[in-house]
Amino acid sequence: MRAKSHIIALVGTLVFMLLLFLLLWVVYIDRPESREEEGIMVSFGDSDMGEGSMQESVVNAVQEVVTPPAPPQQPSSNDLLTQQTDESLVLAEQRRKEERKQQEEQERIRRQKEADEKARIEAERIAKEKAAAEERAKQQAAVEKAQKLMGGAFSSNVSSSSGSGNSQGNTMQGNPVGQGSSAGHSWSLRGRSLQGRLSTPKASGVQEGRVVVAIRVNAAGKVVSATQGVGTTISEKTTIQACIDASYKAVFSAGDNDVIGTITYKFMNK
């Protein structure tokens, strides 16, 4: 279409130039020149002869007028499709970036929650272990204090009996000092007295020595806890457990609150 327009414009220009040339030929070439007297030509600046050829000016003016301007280039469908495709790609990339950012934020929050939960569980475990250690330390300190208060009472009381549980009756039962011996064994419980006799541990063929059992007695006089105490010289686990089991059978006088004491079981080879 554009090539056809250029051809029509070129043909029109040539025809116009040919008609103009013929017109000039008739007007200027065929007109006879009038002869004037020769003289000296003086130019006062009002002559058009120095402005160049009139024919060239007219031709240039005609060319400038006849040449049509180039029509503006319209965007093609391919260009529009490409532009729309580029915009869609940019929007899709922005959405992907936002989704990745949201996923990263959610993952960070999840990891932070897990770390906080682990820290909380660990803190609770440490607190429980600390409390249990403090309780054990208090019980052990109370047992050691009770043993120090007894002094050498254990050895003197044990030496007054013979055998491994064949004593002639109970001694110092009901003593308000809170210590005494029974069936060849001794006990120490401040402010309490033994009710009845101490049970003999059911153990045979044991080593010679002693087993100290740390006990806790409630207000009713019953043993509520028993563990191996300081001063035990026998290492046999079965004998130690038999002494712990026997200590639970001991009954003491009632009191206002729980108290801590010891029962010492002595074994001698015959």
matplotlib code that plots the C-alpha trace (Angstrom):
import matplotlib.pyplot as plt

x = [0.0, 2.8, 4.7, 1.7, 1.3, 4.9, 4.5, 1.4, 3.2, 6.2, 4.1, 2.2, 5.3, 6.8, 3.6, 3.5, 7.1, 6.6, 3.6, 5.6, 8.5, 6.3, 4.7, 8.1, 9.2, 6.3, 6.6, 10.3, 11.9, 9.5, 9.3, 11.6, 14.2, 14.0, 17.3, 18.3, 21.2, 24.3, 25.7, 27.3, 25.0, 24.8, 23.2, 21.2, 20.2, 16.8, 17.5, 16.4, 19.2, 21.4, 18.8, 19.5, 17.5, 13.8, 13.2, 15.2, 13.3, 10.0, 11.0, 12.2, 9.0, 6.9, 8.9, 8.4, 4.7, 4.0, 5.9, 3.3, 4.3, 4.9, 1.9, 2.4, 3.3, 0.6, 1.6, 1.0, -0.9, 2.4, 3.7, 0.6, 0.7, 4.4, 3.7, 0.8, 3.0, 5.8, 3.4, 1.9, 5.4, 6.3, 3.1, 3.6, 7.2, 6.0, 3.4, 6.0, 8.3, 5.5, 4.5, 8.2, 8.4, 5.2, 6.5, 9.8, 8.1, 5.8, 8.8, 10.6, 7.6, 7.3, 11.0, 10.8, 7.8, 9.7, 12.7, 10.6, 8.8, 12.1, 13.5, 10.4, 10.5, 14.3, 13.7, 11.0, 13.2, 16.1, 13.7, 12.4, 15.8, 17.0, 14.0, 14.5, 18.2, 17.4, 14.9, 17.4, 20.0, 17.6, 16.8, 20.5, 21.3, 18.6, 19.8, 23.4, 22.2, 20.3, 23.3, 25.5, 23.1, 23.2, 27.0, 28.3, 24.9, 24.7, 28.0, 27.1, 23.6, 24.8, 27.5, 25.0, 23.3, 24.6, 23.9, 22.1, 18.7, 18.4, 18.3, 16.6, 13.7, 13.6, 15.7, 15.0, 11.6, 9.5, 12.7, 11.7, 15.2, 14.2, 16.7, 17.1, 17.7, 15.5, 16.3, 20.0, 19.4, 19.2, 17.0, 17.1, 14.0, 13.9, 10.8, 9.4, 9.5, 9.4, 6.1, 6.8, 9.9, 12.1, 11.6, 14.6, 15.6, 15.1, 18.7, 21.0, 24.7, 25.3, 28.6, 29.6, 28.8, 25.9, 23.2, 21.9, 18.4, 17.3, 13.5, 10.7, 7.9, 4.6, 2.4, 0.7, 4.0, 4.2, 7.4, 6.5, 9.9, 13.1, 16.5, 20.0, 21.7, 25.2, 27.4, 26.4, 29.4, 27.7, 27.6, 25.2, 22.2, 19.9, 20.8, 20.3, 16.9, 15.9, 16.8, 14.8, 11.8, 12.1, 12.2, 8.7, 7.3, 8.5, 5.9, 6.7, 4.6, 2.5, 3.6, 2.7, 4.4, 6.8, 10.2, 13.4, 15.6, 17.5, 17.4, 20.7, 20.8, 24.0, 25.1, 27.8, 29.1, 28.8]
y = [0.0, 2.4, 1.6, 2.4, 5.7, 6.6, 5.7, 7.9, 10.8, 10.5, 10.4, 13.4, 15.3, 14.6, 15.6, 18.9, 19.6, 19.0, 21.4, 24.0, 23.6, 24.1, 27.2, 28.7, 27.9, 29.8, 32.8, 33.4, 31.7, 32.8, 36.5, 38.7, 40.6, 44.4, 45.9, 48.7, 51.1, 49.7, 51.3, 50.6, 48.5, 49.8, 47.6, 49.4, 46.2, 46.0, 43.5, 39.8, 38.6, 37.5, 35.3, 32.3, 30.6, 31.1, 27.8, 25.9, 27.7, 26.8, 23.2, 22.9, 24.5, 22.1, 19.1, 20.3, 20.8, 17.6, 15.2, 13.7, 13.0, 9.5, 8.0, 7.2, 3.6, 1.7, -1.1, -4.5, -7.3, -9.1, -6.0, -5.8, -9.6, -9.3, -6.3, -8.2, -11.3, -9.3, -7.7, -11.1, -12.5, -9.6, -10.0, -13.8, -13.2, -10.7, -13.2, -15.9, -13.7, -12.7, -16.4, -17.4, -14.5, -15.7, -19.3, -18.2, -16.1, -19.0, -21.4, -18.9, -18.6, -22.4, -22.8, -20.1, -21.8, -25.1, -23.5, -21.8, -25.1, -27.0, -24.2, -24.3, -28.2, -28.0, -25.3, -27.4, -30.4, -28.5, -27.0, -30.4, -31.9, -29.0, -29.3, -33.1, -32.5, -29.9, -32.3, -35.1, -32.8, -31.7, -35.3, -36.3, -33.3, -34.2, -37.8, -36.7, -34.2, -37.0, -39.3, -36.5, -36.0, -39.7, -39.5, -42.8, -44.1, -46.6, -48.4, -48.6, -49.8, -52.4, -53.7, -54.3, -56.9, -60.2, -62.2, -61.1, -60.5, -62.6, -59.9, -60.4, -58.1, -54.3, -51.7, -47.9, -48.3, -45.2, -43.1, -39.4, -38.7, -40.6, -43.4, -47.0, -50.6, -53.6, -57.1, -56.4, -53.3, -49.6, -46.7, -42.9, -40.8, -37.5, -37.0, -40.4, -43.8, -47.3, -49.2, -52.9, -54.5, -53.9, -56.6, -58.7, -58.5, -61.8, -62.3, -65.3, -65.7, -62.0, -60.1, -58.9, -55.2, -52.9, -51.3, -47.8, -47.0, -43.4, -43.3, -40.7, -41.2, -39.4, -37.9, -41.3, -43.1, -45.1, -45.2, -43.6, -43.7, -45.6, -45.4, -46.5, -44.1, -42.9, -45.4, -48.6, -51.0, -54.0, -53.8, -56.7, -55.3, -58.1, -57.5, -53.7, -54.2, -56.7, -54.0, -51.4, -53.7, -54.5, -50.8, -50.3, -52.7, -50.5, -48.5, -45.4, -43.1, -40.4, -36.8, -33.4, -33.8, -35.9, -36.6, -38.1, -40.6, -43.9, -47.6, -49.4, -53.2, -54.9, -58.3, -60.5, -63.9, -66.6]
z = [0.0, 0.9, -2.3, -4.4, -2.7, -3.4, -7.1, -7.4, -5.7, -8.0, -11.2, -10.1, -9.3, -12.8, -14.5, -12.6, -13.3, -17.0, -17.2, -15.3, -17.7, -20.7, -19.1, -18.5, -22.0, -23.5, -21.2, -21.0, -24.0, -26.9, -25.7, -27.7, -25.8, -25.8, -26.6, -24.4, -24.5, -23.2, -20.1, -16.8, -14.5, -11.0, -8.4, -5.7, -3.8, -5.3, -8.1, -7.9, -10.1, -7.2, -5.6, -7.9, -10.6, -10.3, -11.9, -9.2, -6.4, -7.9, -8.4, -4.8, -3.5, -5.6, -4.3, -0.7, -1.2, -3.2, -1.0, 1.4, 5.1, 6.1, 7.9, 11.6, 12.2, 14.0, 16.5, 15.1, 16.8, 17.5, 19.3, 21.5, 22.2, 23.2, 25.5, 27.2, 27.6, 29.2, 31.7, 32.6, 33.2, 35.4, 37.5, 37.7, 38.9, 41.6, 42.8, 43.1, 45.1, 47.5, 47.9, 48.6, 51.1, 52.9, 53.0, 54.5, 57.1, 58.1, 58.3, 60.5, 62.8, 63.0, 63.9, 66.5, 68.1, 68.2, 69.7, 72.4, 73.2, 73.5, 75.7, 77.9, 78.3, 79.1, 81.7, 83.3, 83.3, 84.9, 87.5, 88.4, 88.7, 90.8, 93.1, 93.5, 94.2, 96.8, 98.4, 98.5, 100.0, 102.7, 103.5, 103.6, 105.8, 108.2, 108.4, 109.0, 111.6, 113.4, 113.3, 114.8, 117.6, 118.4, 118.7, 119.9, 121.0, 118.2, 119.1, 122.8, 122.2, 119.7, 121.9, 124.7, 122.5, 121.0, 117.9, 114.8, 116.3, 119.4, 122.1, 125.4, 125.0, 124.2, 125.8, 126.1, 124.5, 125.0, 125.7, 125.1, 123.8, 120.6, 120.4, 121.5, 120.5, 119.7, 118.6, 118.3, 116.2, 117.0, 116.0, 116.3, 115.8, 117.7, 119.9, 119.2, 120.8, 119.3, 119.6, 119.8, 118.3, 115.2, 112.5, 111.7, 108.0, 106.1, 104.9, 105.2, 104.7, 104.8, 105.3, 108.8, 109.2, 109.4, 107.2, 108.0, 106.7, 106.6, 107.4, 107.3, 109.8, 109.5, 112.3, 112.9, 113.6, 110.3, 108.1, 104.8, 103.1, 103.6, 101.7, 102.3, 104.6, 105.4, 107.4, 105.6, 105.5, 103.7, 99.9, 99.2, 97.5, 98.7, 102.3, 101.9, 100.3, 103.1, 105.7, 103.8, 103.6, 107.4, 108.3, 106.8, 109.5, 112.3, 114.2, 116.4, 118.6, 117.0, 116.8, 115.4, 112.0, 109.9, 111.3, 109.9, 111.6, 111.1, 111.8, 112.0, 111.4, 112.6, 111.3, 113.0, 111.8, 114.5]

ax = plt.figure().add_subplot(projection="3d")
ax.plot(x, y, z, "-o")
ax.set_aspect("equal")
plt.show()
